[in-house]
Amino acid sequence: MDIGGPFFVIAIITVCTVGWLVNNWIRAKHGYALEDEWGGKTERIDHAANSRLIEDNRRLLDRLDATEDRLAVLERIVTDRGFRLGQEIEALRHEKGRVQ
């Protein structure tokens, strides 16, 4: 491999970039400040705000689960044969009342 050739320079740049990306990935995974391309540090955002968002997400997911459960019960009621039969009887009563 020719040390002065363009492929060697591209290989060095590639190795440095991949190393920098892996370093930042590991730092982000473990909660450390991230390093920008100029060597400075980018601190993580406010932990209190993160915990509030996590709690809000948990609360909203709980509400969504409860809503899905209620919807399943309503679907069961509506598809129940007895419920439909009751509606048909009521419809016949209303029709009978209009005819007279």
Secondary structure, DSSP 8 states (H G I E B T S, - for coil): --TTSHHHHHHHHHHHHHHHHHHHHHHHHTT--EE-TTS-EE----HHHHHHHHHHHHHHHHHHHHHHHHHHHHHHHHH-HHHHHHHHHHHHHHHHHHH-
